[in-house]
Amino acid sequence: MTKRLIIAIPLLAACIAFGQADQKAITKMFSEQTVAANRGDVNAYMASVDPSSSGYQKTKEAMTQVFTTYKLKFTAESFKVVFVKGNTAQIKTTMVTKKISGPEFRDNRLKMTTNLIKKGGKWLMSSSKIGSVEYLD
């Protein structure tokens, strides 16, 4: 019994450390995407999206339109890694978006669940589902 416990403890520690590394990488990816959005940099923004996802092209077109039309301020109000399982993960976020300049726009708070996939050692967004949108005006 003691030998099994001794073997299990390092294995458990390695699993926890691996999970923490993935959580840090996911947090970094999300942070970099938010910075790219605030700069209006569509290429840097899309670097965090899985190019093989079904919504990639529509997302790129939409974000290009948004970034050329508006200057917006994106703020992460909450961010949570829900789970990491192998090469898949899920996050829940609440983002506040406020217009700095551009035509009519409704400032909002968006709650979203996003699925991620790890490819080539890099976490990428693969799909998102909007939970709610609250308009702030």
N, C-alpha and C positions, 0 to 999 in steps of 0.2 A: 504493500500500500504506500509506503513512504517513497519508494523509487518512482512510482507513477506520479505522485504529487510533485516530486522534484523535477520530473520531465515536463509536466504540464505547466508549471509556473513560467519557465522561459518561453514556451510556446504561446501562452496567453499574453505575456508581455510583448512578444513579437507581433501578435495579431492586433493588439491595442495600438502599438507604435505605427503599424502599417495603416490602420484606420485613421490615425491622427495625421499622417502624411497626406493621405488622400483628402481629408477634410481641409487641410491647409491649402492644398493645390486647388481644390474647388473654390475655396474662399478667395484665393488669389485670382483665379480666372474670372470670377464674378466681379471682383473689384476692378480688374483691368478693363472689363467690358463696360462698367459704369464710367470709368475715366474716358474711354474711347467715345461713349455716347455724349458725355459732356463736352468733348472736343469737337464733336460732329464728324468723327473719323470713321467712315463706313467700313474701310478695309480692316482697321484694328478691331472694330466691333464684330465684324463677320469672322475674324480669326478665332472667335470663341464659339462659333456655330459649326456643327457637323456638316461639311459640304455634301454629304450623301443623304442628309435628311430631306424628307419630302417638301418641307417648307423653306428650304434654303434660299431659292431664287426669289420667292415672294417676299421673304424677310429682307433680303438685300435690296430689292426694289423699293419696299416700303421705307426702310431706314434711309436709303438714299434720298427719297422724296422728303422725309421728315427733316433730315440734316440740311438739305438745300433750302427748305422753306422756313425753318425756325432755328432759333438759338434757344435751347431748353436747358434747364437745370434738373438733372436726375439725382435723387437722393435716396439711398437705401435706408428705409425706416426700420426694416427687420430683415434678417437673413438667417435661415436655419437649414443645415444639412439634415434631411429627414432620415436617409439611409445611404449606405455604401455597400453594395454587394458585388464583389468581383469587379467587372468593368462597367457596371451601371450604378447610378446614384440618382437621388432626387433631392431637390431643394424647394423650399417655400420662401417666397420673398414678398415684401411690401415695398413698393417703390412710389415715391412722390415725384411728380413731374410738374414743373412750373415753367411758364413761358418767360423768357428774358426779352426776346424780340421776335417779330414776325406777325403774320395775320392773326385773325381771331383763333383762339385756342382755349380750351377749358382745362385749367390746372386740375390735376387728379391724383388720387391715391389708388394704385393698382395692386391687388393681391393675386399672386400667380404661383402655380406649381410647375416646376420645370424638371424634365427628365434629362439626365446627362449620360454620356457614353465616353469611355476612355479608349482613345485610339492613339497608337504610337506613343504611349506614356503621357498623353495630354487629355485633360477633361474638356469635353465639348458639349454644348447644349444641343439636344436632339429634337425635343418637342416641348411645348408649353401649353398650359391650360389656364385661362383667366378664371379666377375665383370670383372676383368682384371688382367693380370700378366705382369709386366715390368721387364725385366732382366737388371741387373745393370752392367754387365761386358762388 
